[in-house]
Amino acid sequence: MIEVRGLTKGFGAARVLDGVDLSVVRGESLVIIGGSGAGKSVLLRSILGLERPDGGAILLGGQPATPQVRADFMRDFGMLFQNAALFDSLPVWRNVAFRLMTSLPRAEARARALDRLARVGLGPEVADRMPSELSGGMRKRVALARAIAADPRVIFFDEPTTGLDPQRAASINALIRGIVDETGATAVTITHDMTSVRSIADRVAMLARGRLIWQGDVAAMDSADDPELRGFVEGRPLA
């Protein structure tokens, strides 16, 4: 579904990505981990076309990411932003149905929004509230409903549990895993939360010093020999 070959990206003298090779197969849930400043967000933004790489190649659906290929790809993707990124001036249902309003009648778009809200555990009484009236966990759920509103084939999750207490984070993790299993969507998540990794991932890739230093099934993560990976997974203090 997504392939990255030898990707490089720098900002001034700082080399953030230094030859990243990564592939994401259809229907899998890949989680990219790494410390702050490791380049996780830059890698995600490069895949989405929000950053222009300095070198390397990105393939989407097996094709080089030309403007037309990327446009076709973006019609089938959803995104859960780190801080929900809801539109404060729109009620909940309009946030969820934002992309649908250009292609569906208003009543049908609202019905779809209510259905997606139900799938993330929110009732119709929430639909006409404003984002400012929601708790942090509810805002995340609304953002997740928006991410799946158009039945995307690929969903990106940017630090999906940041700022949530452990119980609400567990709820979001369970929702994400359930949606991926239910829909068969391909999922790419970036996080530093190891609880999320164990809940969401089929496969894990660790980014450090601009390169992927380890990739493997989530079940193999705890027994991997790489000391940097083990230190991160076990939460050891940095030397």
MDAnalysis code that builds the backbone (N, CA, C; Angstrom):
import MDAnalysis as mda
import numpy as np

u = mda.Universe.empty(717, n_residues=239, atom_resindex=np.repeat(np.arange(239), 3), trajectory=True)
u.add_TopologyAttr("name", ["N", "CA", "C"] * 239)
u.add_TopologyAttr("resid", np.arange(1, 240))
u.add_TopologyAttr("resname", ["MET", "ILE", "GLU", "VAL", "ARG", "GLY", "LEU", "THR", "LYS", "GLY", "PHE", "GLY", "ALA", "ALA", "ARG", "VAL", "LEU", "ASP", "GLY", "VAL", "ASP", "LEU", "SER", "VAL", "VAL", "ARG", "GLY", "GLU", "SER", "LEU", "VAL", "ILE", "ILE", "GLY", "GLY", "SER", "GLY", "ALA", "GLY", "LYS", "SER", "VAL", "LEU", "LEU", "ARG", "SER", "ILE", "LEU", "GLY", "LEU", "GLU", "ARG", "PRO", "ASP", "GLY", "GLY", "ALA", "ILE", "LEU", "LEU", "GLY", "GLY", "GLN", "PRO", "ALA", "THR", "PRO", "GLN", "VAL", "ARG", "ALA", "ASP", "PHE", "MET", "ARG", "ASP", "PHE", "GLY", "MET", "LEU", "PHE", "GLN", "ASN", "ALA", "ALA", "LEU", "PHE", "ASP", "SER", "LEU", "PRO", "VAL", "TRP", "ARG", "ASN", "VAL", "ALA", "PHE", "ARG", "LEU", "MET", "THR", "SER", "LEU", "PRO", "ARG", "ALA", "GLU", "ALA", "ARG", "ALA", "ARG", "ALA", "LEU", "ASP", "ARG", "LEU", "ALA", "ARG", "VAL", "GLY", "LEU", "GLY", "PRO", "GLU", "VAL", "ALA", "ASP", "ARG", "MET", "PRO", "SER", "GLU", "LEU", "SER", "GLY", "GLY", "MET", "ARG", "LYS", "ARG", "VAL", "ALA", "LEU", "ALA", "ARG", "ALA", "ILE", "ALA", "ALA", "ASP", "PRO", "ARG", "VAL", "ILE", "PHE", "PHE", "ASP", "GLU", "PRO", "THR", "THR", "GLY", "LEU", "ASP", "PRO", "GLN", "ARG", "ALA", "ALA", "SER", "ILE", "ASN", "ALA", "LEU", "ILE", "ARG", "GLY", "ILE", "VAL", "ASP", "GLU", "THR", "GLY", "ALA", "THR", "ALA", "VAL", "THR", "ILE", "THR", "HIS", "ASP", "MET", "THR", "SER", "VAL", "ARG", "SER", "ILE", "ALA", "ASP", "ARG", "VAL", "ALA", "MET", "LEU", "ALA", "ARG", "GLY", "ARG", "LEU", "ILE", "TRP", "GLN", "GLY", "ASP", "VAL", "ALA", "ALA", "MET", "ASP", "SER", "ALA", "ASP", "ASP", "PRO", "GLU", "LEU", "ARG", "GLY", "PHE", "VAL", "GLU", "GLY", "ARG", "PRO", "LEU", "ALA"])
u.atoms.positions = np.array([
    [0.830, -1.207, 0.000],
    [0.000, 0.000, 0.000],
    [0.866, 1.258, 0.000],
    [1.905, 1.270, 0.837],
    [2.829, 2.411, 0.939],
    [4.246, 1.871, 0.972],
    [5.130, 2.498, 0.192],
    [6.536, 2.107, 0.217],
    [7.402, 3.363, 0.194],
    [8.400, 3.369, 1.062],
    [9.355, 4.471, 1.152],
    [10.731, 3.895, 0.875],
    [11.460, 4.519, -0.043],
    [12.784, 4.024, -0.424],
    [13.829, 5.117, -0.272],
    [14.779, 4.886, 0.633],
    [15.921, 5.783, 0.766],
    [15.553, 7.226, 1.025],
    [14.499, 7.471, 1.813],
    [13.987, 8.824, 1.998],
    [14.926, 9.658, 2.860],
    [15.221, 10.867, 2.377],
    [16.051, 11.807, 3.135],
    [15.329, 13.144, 3.246],
    [15.538, 13.814, 4.389],
    [14.953, 15.135, 4.602],
    [15.744, 15.855, 5.675],
    [16.153, 17.083, 5.366],
    [16.872, 17.896, 6.327],
    [16.275, 19.281, 6.420],
    [16.574, 19.927, 7.516],
    [16.185, 21.318, 7.717],
    [17.449, 22.073, 8.092],
    [17.976, 22.856, 7.133],
    [19.265, 23.482, 7.357],
    [20.347, 22.426, 7.477],
    [21.136, 22.512, 8.536],
    [22.216, 21.544, 8.731],
    [21.742, 20.266, 9.411],
    [20.515, 20.247, 9.868],
    [20.008, 19.087, 10.606],
    [19.399, 18.071, 9.634],
    [19.952, 16.851, 9.616],
    [19.423, 15.772, 8.800],
    [18.436, 14.983, 9.652],
    [17.145, 15.083, 9.329],
    [16.102, 14.439, 10.134],
    [15.864, 13.018, 9.659],
    [15.742, 12.821, 8.357],
    [15.609, 11.486, 7.772],
    [16.835, 11.221, 6.933],
    [17.456, 10.055, 7.144],
    [18.760, 9.797, 6.528],
    [18.757, 8.432, 5.827],
    [17.814, 8.270, 4.902],
    [17.770, 7.023, 4.152],
    [16.805, 6.027, 4.741],
    [15.537, 6.403, 4.868],
    [14.519, 5.542, 5.469],
    [13.920, 4.625, 4.408],
    [13.896, 3.338, 4.718],
    [13.242, 2.331, 3.875],
    [12.115, 1.700, 4.683],
    [10.910, 1.749, 4.134],
    [9.755, 1.280, 4.882],
    [8.680, 0.826, 3.909],
    [7.974, -0.252, 4.260],
    [6.826, -0.666, 3.461],
    [5.678, -1.002, 4.395],
    [4.474, -0.712, 3.925],
    [3.253, -1.002, 4.676],
    [2.350, -1.792, 3.748],
    [2.025, -3.024, 4.126],
    [1.216, -3.864, 3.247],
    [-0.260, -3.639, 3.532],
    [-1.080, -3.971, 2.575],
    [-2.518, -3.747, 2.669],
    [-3.105, -4.497, 3.869],
    [-3.880, -3.801, 4.664],
    [-4.604, -4.403, 5.765],
    [-3.839, -4.541, 7.064],
    [-2.566, -4.122, 7.107],
    [-1.822, -4.251, 8.357],
    [-1.865, -2.950, 9.152],
    [-1.588, -3.074, 10.442],
    [-1.481, -1.925, 11.329],
    [-0.018, -1.771, 11.727],
    [0.623, -0.771, 11.148],
    [2.029, -0.493, 11.436],
    [2.118, 0.665, 12.416],
    [2.935, 0.507, 13.446],
    [3.182, 1.582, 14.400],
    [4.651, 1.963, 14.344],
    [4.904, 3.264, 14.162],
    [6.262, 3.797, 14.116],
    [6.551, 4.444, 15.455],
    [7.611, 3.971, 16.124],
    [7.978, 4.501, 17.427],
    [9.330, 5.206, 17.324],
    [9.669, 5.919, 18.380],
    [10.938, 6.628, 18.426],
    [10.831, 7.799, 19.378],
    [11.977, 8.259, 19.865],
    [11.993, 9.357, 20.818],
    [11.578, 10.675, 20.196],
    [11.415, 11.680, 21.046],
    [11.089, 13.020, 20.564],
    [12.189, 13.511, 19.639],
    [11.806, 14.066, 18.491],
    [12.784, 14.566, 17.542],
    [13.389, 13.506, 16.653],
    [12.872, 12.271, 16.717],
    [13.444, 11.188, 15.913],
    [13.069, 11.297, 14.442],
    [12.037, 12.089, 14.128],
    [11.633, 12.253, 12.734],
    [10.339, 11.561, 12.378],
    [9.594, 11.076, 13.379],
    [8.350, 10.345, 13.105],
    [7.357, 11.222, 12.352],
    [7.147, 12.425, 12.853],
    [6.168, 13.310, 12.219],
    [6.629, 13.753, 10.836],
    [7.920, 13.961, 10.665],
    [8.442, 14.359, 9.353],
    [8.240, 13.234, 8.348],
    [8.447, 11.996, 8.787],
    [8.211, 10.851, 7.908],
    [6.740, 10.786, 7.510],
    [5.847, 10.943, 8.478],
    [4.418, 10.901, 8.180],
    [4.020, 12.035, 7.243],
    [4.523, 13.228, 7.516],
    [4.187, 14.386, 6.675],
    [4.737, 14.216, 5.264],
    [5.871, 13.553, 5.134],
    [6.437, 13.301, 3.807],
    [5.570, 12.330, 3.021],
    [5.085, 11.278, 3.689],
    [4.202, 10.322, 3.025],
    [2.929, 11.020, 2.551],
    [2.418, 11.935, 3.380],
    [1.180, 12.630, 3.053],
    [1.377, 13.755, 2.037],
    [2.634, 14.080, 1.732],
    [2.886, 15.148, 0.778],
    [2.923, 16.525, 1.402],
    [2.961, 16.607, 2.727],
    [3.035, 17.891, 3.410],
    [4.465, 18.388, 3.555],
    [5.419, 17.513, 3.367],
    [6.840, 17.880, 3.307],
    [7.402, 17.339, 2.007],
    [8.294, 18.102, 1.389],
    [8.960, 17.652, 0.176],
    [10.305, 17.025, 0.554],
    [10.479, 15.718, 0.359],
    [11.748, 15.076, 0.716],
    [12.902, 15.629, -0.117],
    [14.095, 15.535, 0.445],
    [15.292, 15.939, -0.303],
    [15.721, 14.851, -1.283],
    [15.446, 13.604, -0.946],
    [15.836, 12.500, -1.814],
    [15.046, 11.255, -1.489],
    [15.186, 10.250, -2.329],
    [14.467, 9.004, -2.139],
    [13.154, 9.002, -2.902],
    [12.356, 7.995, -2.654],
    [11.103, 7.829, -3.395],
    [9.992, 7.359, -2.465],
    [8.767, 7.765, -2.786],
    [7.567, 7.311, -2.093],
    [6.640, 6.711, -3.133],
    [6.191, 5.478, -2.882],
    [5.244, 4.807, -3.772],
    [3.936, 4.595, -3.021],
    [2.838, 4.880, -3.685],
    [1.507, 4.709, -3.115],
    [0.741, 3.733, -3.993],
    [0.336, 2.618, -3.417],
    [-0.317, 1.593, -4.218],
    [0.584, 1.055, -5.310],
    [1.888, 1.058, -5.075],
    [2.847, 0.531, -6.034],
    [3.273, 1.507, -7.115],
    [2.749, 2.742, -7.070],
    [3.074, 3.721, -8.099],
    [3.808, 4.909, -7.491],
    [4.783, 5.485, -8.217],
    [5.452, 6.690, -7.721],
    [4.428, 7.768, -7.397],
    [4.680, 8.500, -6.312],
    [3.708, 9.460, -5.795],
    [3.694, 10.750, -6.608],
    [3.256, 10.647, -7.857],
    [3.045, 11.828, -8.685],
    [1.834, 12.589, -8.135],
    [1.634, 13.844, -8.549],
    [0.459, 14.582, -8.058],
    [-0.865, 13.851, -8.287],
    [-1.028, 13.206, -9.439],
    [-2.276, 12.509, -9.711],
    [-2.434, 11.267, -8.840],
    [-1.349, 10.491, -8.694],
    [-1.397, 9.300, -7.848],
    [-1.696, 9.700, -6.400],
    [-1.053, 10.770, -5.935],
    [-1.292, 11.220, -4.557],
    [-2.737, 11.694, -4.385],
    [-3.256, 12.410, -5.389],
    [-4.642, 12.885, -5.302],
    [-5.610, 11.712, -5.209],
    [-5.377, 10.665, -5.995],
    [-6.230, 9.474, -5.942],
    [-6.118, 8.789, -4.582],
    [-4.896, 8.712, -4.073],
    [-4.644, 8.089, -2.773],
    [-5.358, 8.850, -1.666],
    [-5.297, 10.187, -1.713],
    [-5.850, 11.003, -0.640],
    [-7.368, 10.945, -0.588],
    [-8.000, 10.518, -1.677],
    [-9.456, 10.376, -1.645],
    [-9.871, 9.191, -0.784],
    [-8.947, 8.279, -0.528],
    [-9.258, 7.071, 0.241],
    [-8.506, 7.003, 1.561],
    [-8.163, 8.164, 2.137],
    [-7.444, 8.112, 3.401],
    [-8.181, 8.922, 4.467],
    [-7.917, 8.555, 5.725],
    [-8.440, 9.295, 6.863],
    [-7.295, 9.629, 7.796],
    [-7.491, 10.633, 8.652],
    [-6.413, 11.098, 9.510],
    [-6.956, 11.483, 10.875],
    [-6.334, 10.947, 11.912],
    [-6.614, 11.378, 13.281],
    [-5.419, 12.199, 13.748],
    [-5.637, 13.492, 13.908],
    [-4.547, 14.392, 14.281],
    [-4.279, 14.319, 15.781],
    [-3.069, 14.695, 16.160],
    [-2.622, 14.552, 17.540],
    [-3.541, 15.267, 18.530],
    [-3.933, 16.481, 18.207],
    [-4.770, 17.263, 19.118],
    [-6.217, 17.351, 18.629],
    [-6.653, 16.331, 17.905],
    [-8.012, 16.210, 17.357],
    [-8.243, 17.155, 16.188],
    [-7.811, 18.439, 16.312],
    [-7.906, 19.413, 15.223],
    [-9.335, 19.552, 14.698],
    [-10.290, 19.618, 15.630],
    [-11.667, 19.856, 15.235],
    [-11.869, 21.328, 14.871],
    [-12.844, 21.581, 14.024],
    [-13.180, 22.949, 13.658],
    [-14.071, 23.531, 14.758],
    [-13.549, 24.509, 15.504],
    [-14.265, 25.027, 16.670],
    [-15.585, 25.697, 16.319],
    [-15.720, 26.185, 15.084],
    [-16.927, 26.917, 14.695],
    [-18.031, 26.011, 14.162],
    [-17.752, 24.706, 14.053],
    [-18.734, 23.769, 13.514],
    [-19.206, 22.807, 14.593],
    [-20.496, 22.444, 14.597],
    [-20.956, 21.434, 15.558],
    [-20.329, 20.085, 15.252],
    [-20.468, 19.180, 16.188],
    [-19.814, 17.876, 16.086],
    [-20.152, 17.179, 14.774],
    [-21.434, 17.109, 14.427],
    [-21.789, 16.336, 13.239],
    [-21.191, 16.935, 11.975],
    [-21.084, 18.262, 11.915],
    [-20.476, 18.905, 10.745],
    [-18.981, 18.624, 10.691],
    [-18.340, 18.515, 11.859],
    [-16.936, 18.125, 11.883],
    [-16.767, 16.731, 11.293],
    [-17.615, 15.806, 11.735],
    [-17.498, 14.427, 11.264],
    [-17.785, 14.336, 9.771],
    [-18.770, 15.098, 9.312],
    [-19.222, 15.011, 7.921],
    [-18.524, 16.007, 7.002],
    [-17.448, 16.616, 7.473],
    [-16.836, 17.723, 6.734],
    [-16.518, 17.354, 5.282],
    [-15.886, 16.212, 5.079],
    [-15.528, 15.796, 3.716],
    [-16.746, 15.331, 2.928],
    [-17.755, 14.859, 3.623],
    [-18.919, 14.304, 2.947],
    [-19.847, 15.375, 2.391],
    [-19.763, 16.589, 2.936],
    [-20.712, 17.639, 2.570],
    [-20.590, 18.051, 1.107],
    [-19.453, 17.765, 0.489],
    [-19.283, 18.136, -0.922],
    [-19.868, 17.102, -1.869],
    [-20.188, 15.919, -1.362],
    [-20.652, 14.845, -2.254],
    [-22.001, 14.258, -1.873],
    [-22.507, 14.570, -0.669],
    [-23.777, 14.003, -0.213],
    [-24.748, 15.112, 0.171],
    [-26.039, 14.866, 0.026],
    [-27.024, 15.822, 0.548],
    [-26.849, 15.984, 2.060],
    [-27.235, 17.119, 2.565],
    [-27.029, 17.436, 3.974],
    [-27.609, 16.365, 4.899],
    [-28.840, 15.926, 4.620],
    [-29.480, 14.945, 5.487],
    [-28.718, 13.624, 5.484],
    [-28.240, 13.220, 4.329],
    [-27.495, 11.961, 4.234],
    [-26.143, 12.077, 4.922],
    [-25.500, 13.243, 4.771],
    [-24.218, 13.459, 5.438],
    [-24.388, 13.427, 6.958],
    [-25.466, 14.033, 7.452],
    [-25.717, 14.011, 8.896],
    [-25.983, 12.586, 9.376],
    [-26.754, 11.822, 8.613],
    [-27.023, 10.436, 8.994],
    [-25.736, 9.624, 9.049],
    [-24.859, 9.847, 8.079],
    [-23.567, 9.145, 8.091],
    [-22.753, 9.557, 9.321],
    [-22.785, 10.845, 9.647],
    [-22.042, 11.323, 10.812],
    [-22.563, 10.682, 12.093],
    [-23.888, 10.582, 12.229],
    [-24.459, 9.962, 13.424],
    [-24.063, 8.492, 13.518],
    [-24.009, 7.813, 12.380],
    [-23.593, 6.413, 12.369],
    [-22.151, 6.275, 12.820],
    [-21.269, 7.143, 12.320],
    [-19.859, 7.051, 12.700],
    [-19.653, 7.425, 14.165],
    [-20.427, 8.392, 14.645],
    [-20.346, 8.714, 16.065],
    [-20.760, 7.520, 16.912],
    [-21.804, 6.813, 16.485],
    [-22.231, 5.617, 17.219],
    [-21.136, 4.566, 17.237],
    [-20.380, 4.451, 16.149],
    [-19.315, 3.443, 16.077],
    [-18.181, 3.735, 17.044],
    [-18.036, 5.001, 17.455],
    [-16.988, 5.329, 18.436],
    [-17.594, 5.570, 19.818],
    [-18.852, 5.134, 20.002],
    [-19.454, 5.167, 21.329],
    [-20.081, 6.477, 21.732],
    [-20.451, 7.328, 20.776],
    [-21.084, 8.608, 21.093],
    [-22.504, 8.622, 20.526],
    [-23.456, 9.056, 21.346],
    [-24.854, 9.048, 20.949],
    [-25.251, 10.288, 20.168],
    [-26.464, 10.305, 19.626],
    [-26.925, 11.422, 18.805],
    [-27.025, 12.732, 19.572],
    [-27.109, 12.668, 20.912],
    [-27.184, 13.902, 21.699],
    [-25.909, 14.743, 21.599],
    [-24.828, 14.125, 21.147],
    [-23.556, 14.844, 21.011],
    [-23.491, 15.612, 19.689],
    [-24.294, 15.230, 18.713],
    [-24.123, 15.705, 17.340],
    [-24.172, 17.212, 17.197],
    [-25.023, 17.871, 17.981],
    [-25.191, 19.312, 17.814],
    [-24.402, 20.125, 18.837],
    [-23.598, 19.475, 19.632],
    [-22.716, 20.209, 20.551],
    [-21.549, 20.814, 19.773],
    [-20.947, 21.824, 20.386],
    [-19.748, 22.419, 19.820],
    [-18.521, 21.745, 20.440],
    [-17.404, 21.702, 19.729],
    [-16.207, 21.056, 20.288],
    [-15.806, 21.571, 21.664],
    [-16.042, 22.840, 21.937],
    [-15.674, 23.409, 23.237],
    [-16.475, 22.804, 24.388],
    [-17.573, 22.132, 24.070],
    [-18.411, 21.519, 25.096],
    [-18.014, 20.073, 25.394],
    [-16.965, 19.590, 24.742],
    [-16.575, 18.188, 24.876],
    [-15.340, 18.038, 25.746],
    [-15.244, 16.892, 26.406],
    [-14.016, 16.550, 27.125],
    [-12.928, 16.138, 26.134],
    [-11.709, 16.011, 26.624],
    [-10.606, 15.609, 25.749],
    [-10.835, 14.258, 25.108],
    [-11.349, 13.302, 25.894],
    [-11.608, 11.979, 25.347],
    [-12.698, 11.987, 24.302],
    [-13.740, 12.811, 24.522],
    [-14.817, 12.909, 23.542],
    [-14.327, 13.569, 22.246],
    [-13.473, 14.559, 22.379],
    [-12.918, 15.212, 21.186],
    [-12.133, 14.198, 20.351],
    [-11.372, 13.340, 21.018],
    [-10.624, 12.304, 20.294],
    [-11.583, 11.355, 19.576],
    [-12.682, 11.004, 20.236],
    [-13.648, 10.106, 19.611],
    [-14.293, 10.755, 18.388],
    [-14.619, 12.035, 18.511],
    [-15.189, 12.747, 17.362],
    [-14.173, 12.786, 16.214],
    [-12.919, 13.051, 16.554],
    [-11.885, 13.076, 15.516],
    [-11.728, 11.715, 14.857],
    [-11.862, 10.646, 15.648],
    [-11.786, 9.301, 15.087],
    [-12.991, 9.032, 14.186],
    [-14.179, 9.489, 14.600],
    [-15.360, 9.340, 13.748],
    [-15.164, 10.073, 12.429],
    [-14.563, 11.240, 12.473],
    [-14.288, 11.983, 11.238],
    [-13.299, 11.229, 10.360],
    [-12.288, 10.622, 10.984],
    [-11.267, 9.900, 10.213],
    [-11.857, 8.724, 9.444],
    [-12.929, 8.117, 9.967],
    [-13.508, 6.940, 9.305],
    [-14.794, 7.274, 8.558],
    [-15.161, 8.545, 8.494],
    [-16.457, 8.931, 7.925],
    [-16.623, 8.481, 6.491],
    [-15.561, 8.541, 5.705],
    [-15.647, 8.218, 4.277],
    [-15.192, 6.795, 3.963],
    [-15.140, 5.924, 4.988],
    [-14.717, 4.530, 4.806],
    [-13.361, 4.435, 4.104],
    [-12.332, 5.043, 4.684],
    [-11.025, 5.081, 4.016],
    [-10.355, 3.713, 3.970],
    [-9.509, 3.539, 2.962],
    [-8.699, 2.324, 2.857],
    [-7.436, 2.440, 3.693],
    [-6.993, 3.672, 3.958],
    [-5.786, 3.918, 4.743],
    [-6.108, 4.970, 5.793],
    [-5.694, 4.721, 7.044],
    [-5.914, 5.683, 8.119],
    [-4.584, 5.948, 8.808],
    [-4.290, 7.227, 9.048],
    [-3.088, 7.646, 9.765],
    [-3.496, 8.170, 11.139],
    [-2.747, 7.746, 12.161],
    [-3.002, 8.175, 13.533],
    [-1.735, 8.834, 14.076],
    [-1.848, 10.108, 14.442],
    [-0.705, 10.870, 14.951],
    [-0.855, 11.008, 16.462],
    [-0.070, 10.235, 17.219],
    [-0.098, 10.257, 18.681],
    [-1.550, 10.236, 19.191],
    [-2.282, 9.165, 18.927],
    [-3.726, 9.167, 19.183],
    [-4.135, 9.275, 20.640],
    [-3.226, 8.978, 21.589],
    [-3.630, 9.003, 23.000],
    [-2.958, 10.111, 23.798],
    [-2.247, 11.007, 23.122],
    [-1.579, 12.103, 23.825],
    [-2.589, 12.932, 24.611],
    [-2.262, 13.193, 25.876],
    [-3.097, 14.048, 26.714],
    [-4.275, 13.358, 27.362],
    [-4.416, 12.042, 27.171],
    [-5.539, 11.320, 27.763],
    [-5.088, 10.541, 28.988],
    [-6.003, 10.379, 29.943],
    [-5.686, 9.540, 31.094],
    [-5.670, 8.075, 30.661],
    [-5.089, 7.181, 31.471],
    [-4.916, 5.787, 31.039],
    [-6.198, 5.094, 30.598],
    [-7.319, 5.344, 31.285],
    [-8.571, 4.673, 30.915],
    [-9.095, 5.172, 29.567],
    [-9.067, 6.494, 29.366],
    [-9.533, 7.030, 28.084],
    [-8.588, 6.624, 26.956],
    [-7.279, 6.576, 27.261],
    [-6.323, 6.123, 26.249],
    [-6.598, 4.676, 25.859],
    [-6.885, 3.838, 26.845],
    [-7.194, 2.436, 26.552],
    [-8.438, 2.321, 25.688],
    [-9.411, 3.178, 25.946],
    [-10.638, 3.166, 25.149],
    [-10.361, 3.538, 23.704],
    [-9.543, 4.577, 23.483],
    [-9.192, 4.994, 22.119],
    [-8.401, 3.889, 21.423],
    [-7.466, 3.277, 22.128],
    [-6.690, 2.180, 21.535],
    [-7.605, 1.033, 21.095],
    [-8.557, 0.688, 21.951],
    [-9.476, -0.399, 21.613],
    [-10.344, -0.039, 20.409],
    [-10.767, 1.214, 20.325],
    [-11.562, 1.661, 19.182],
    [-10.758, 1.565, 17.892],
    [-9.510, 2.024, 17.944],
    [-8.667, 1.991, 16.744],
    [-8.451, 0.549, 16.292],
    [-8.111, -0.319, 17.224],
    [-7.872, -1.725, 16.859],
    [-9.145, -2.350, 16.303],
    [-10.273, -2.033, 16.923],
    [-11.531, -2.584, 16.445],
    [-11.888, -2.104, 15.055],
    [-11.661, -0.821, 14.781],
    [-11.980, -0.272, 13.458],
    [-11.084, -0.884, 12.390],
    [-9.800, -1.035, 12.696],
    [-8.882, -1.649, 11.732],
    [-9.304, -3.082, 11.434],
    [-9.643, -3.841, 12.481],
    [-10.064, -5.230, 12.282],
    [-11.387, -5.315, 11.523],
    [-12.307, -4.414, 11.865],
    [-13.649, -4.454, 11.273],
    [-13.640, -4.065, 9.799],
    [-12.884, -3.022, 9.460],
    [-12.932, -2.474, 8.098],
    [-11.866, -3.033, 7.179],
    [-10.806, -3.628, 7.745],
    [-9.699, -4.096, 6.916],
    [-8.822, -2.985, 6.398],
    [-8.953, -1.795, 6.992],
    [-8.145, -0.655, 6.550],
    [-6.681, -0.860, 6.900],
    [-5.824, -0.242, 6.122],
    [-4.402, -0.175, 6.433],
    [-4.197, 0.989, 7.397],
    [-3.451, 0.775, 8.479],
    [-3.260, 1.812, 9.494],
    [-1.786, 2.090, 9.712],
    [-1.455, 3.374, 9.801],
    [-0.099, 3.804, 10.144],
    [-0.219, 4.749, 11.331],
    [0.422, 4.391, 12.436],
    [0.342, 5.173, 13.667],
    [1.742, 5.589, 14.081],
    [1.886, 6.842, 14.528],
    [3.129, 7.236, 15.174],
    [2.826, 7.538, 16.634],
    [3.647, 7.000, 17.523],
    [3.417, 7.176, 18.949],
    [4.684, 6.867, 19.719],
    [4.721, 7.362, 20.961],
    [5.774, 6.942, 21.893],
    [5.161, 6.197, 23.081],
    [3.851, 5.946, 22.997],
    [3.123, 5.284, 24.074],
    [3.150, 3.770, 23.844],
    [3.899, 3.057, 24.676],
    [4.073, 1.631, 24.458],
    [2.785, 0.847, 24.706],
    [1.886, 1.357, 25.532],
    [0.593, 0.700, 25.696],
    [-0.182, 0.734, 24.387],
    [-0.140, 1.881, 23.697],
    [-0.791, 1.985, 22.385],
    [-0.155, 1.018, 21.397],
    [1.166, 0.929, 21.422],
    [1.863, 0.030, 20.499],
    [1.354, -1.392, 20.662],
    [1.291, -1.860, 21.900],
    [0.879, -3.248, 22.144],
    [-0.593, -3.467, 21.804],
    [-1.395, -2.420, 21.897],
    [-2.821, -2.541, 21.629],
    [-3.150, -2.473, 20.151],
    [-2.403, -1.663, 19.394],
    [-2.767, -1.323, 18.027],
    [-1.984, -2.108, 16.983],
    [-0.696, -2.372, 17.250],
    [0.223, -2.781, 16.187],
    [0.108, -4.243, 15.794],
    [0.240, -4.491, 14.506],
    [0.623, -5.793, 13.982],
    [2.142, -5.843, 13.855],
    [2.690, -4.721, 13.388],
    [4.130, -4.631, 13.146],
    [4.628, -3.285, 13.662],
    [5.891, -3.265, 14.099],
    [6.494, -2.083, 14.712],
    [7.769, -1.726, 13.969],
    [8.000, -0.424, 13.796],
    [9.253, 0.063, 13.221],
    [9.777, 1.174, 14.126],
    [11.058, 1.109, 14.499],
    [11.646, 2.131, 15.369],
    [12.566, 3.033, 14.586],
    [12.333, 4.336, 14.717],
    [13.105, 5.363, 14.032],
    [14.066, 6.009, 15.028],
    [15.337, 6.085, 14.649],
    [16.349, 6.738, 15.486],
    [17.467, 7.238, 14.585],
    [17.938, 8.440, 14.862],
    [19.033, 9.049, 14.096],
    [18.722, 9.065, 12.591],
    [17.475, 9.255, 12.262],
    [17.084, 9.395, 10.867],
    [16.922, 8.097, 10.108],
    [17.070, 6.960, 10.782],
    [16.943, 5.668, 10.111],
    [16.042, 4.736, 10.915],
    [15.479, 3.751, 10.239],
    [14.737, 2.716, 10.943],
    [15.731, 1.671, 11.428],
    [15.895, 1.597, 12.744],
    [16.923, 0.709, 13.292],
    [16.384, -0.684, 13.589],
    [15.038, -0.823, 13.620],
    [14.452, -2.146, 13.854],
    [13.043, -2.169, 13.282],
    [12.676, -3.296, 12.669],
    [11.316, -3.530, 12.216],
    [10.965, -4.982, 12.508],
    [9.750, -5.224, 12.923],
    [9.339, -6.602, 13.171],
    [7.931, -6.677, 13.722],
    [7.453, -7.906, 13.871],
    [6.126, -8.113, 14.451],
    [6.110, -7.626, 15.888],
    [4.958, -7.142, 16.331],
    [4.859, -6.630, 17.698],
    [5.200, -7.720, 18.708],
    [4.900, -8.983, 18.380],
    [5.197, -10.080, 19.300],
    [6.686, -10.297, 19.483],
    [7.493, -9.853, 18.500],
    [8.947, -10.033, 18.583],
    [9.644, -8.859, 19.249],
    [8.921, -7.805, 19.541],
    [9.534, -6.569, 20.040],
    [10.242, -6.773, 21.387],
    [9.615, -7.481, 22.306],
    [10.182, -7.602, 23.651],
    [11.407, -8.509, 23.700],
    [11.542, -9.382, 22.719],
    [12.691, -10.299, 22.729],
    [13.786, -9.874, 21.746],
    [13.628, -8.701, 21.130],
    [14.624, -8.237, 20.159],
    [15.938, -7.926, 20.852],
    [17.042, -8.120, 20.110],
    [18.369, -7.920, 20.690],
    [18.826, -6.463, 20.667],
    [18.227, -5.630, 19.845],
    [18.706, -4.253, 19.689],
    [18.615, -3.509, 21.026],
    [19.758, -3.034, 21.564],
    [19.731, -2.395, 22.891],
    [18.967, -1.076, 22.901],
    [19.001, -0.337, 21.801],
    [18.282, 0.935, 21.768],
    [16.775, 0.703, 21.787],
    [16.327, -0.293, 21.045],
    [14.909, -0.648, 21.066],
    [14.495, -1.101, 22.456],
    [15.295, -1.965, 23.061],
    [14.942, -2.485, 24.379],
    [14.887, -1.363, 25.410],
    [15.823, -0.420, 25.325],
    [15.813, 0.706, 26.253],
    [14.561, 1.548, 26.108],
    [14.129, 1.739, 24.854],
    [12.924, 2.531, 24.606],
    [11.684, 1.794, 25.101],
    [11.584, 0.518, 24.764],
    [10.416, -0.273, 25.142],
    [10.295, -0.366, 26.656],
    [11.437, -0.509, 27.343],
    [11.421, -0.670, 28.798],
    [11.435, 0.663, 29.546],
    [11.533, 1.774, 28.798],
    [11.509, 3.094, 29.417],
    [12.723, 3.407, 30.265],
    [13.883, 2.919, 29.855],
    [15.103, 3.206, 30.626],
    [15.523, 4.660, 30.438],
    [16.134, 5.274, 31.460],
    [16.634, 6.641, 31.298],
    [17.710, 6.705, 30.224],
    [17.760, 7.835, 29.490],
    [18.796, 8.016, 28.497],
    [20.146, 8.161, 29.178],
    [21.182, 7.601, 28.544],
    [22.519, 7.681, 29.136],
    [23.031, 9.120, 29.094],
])
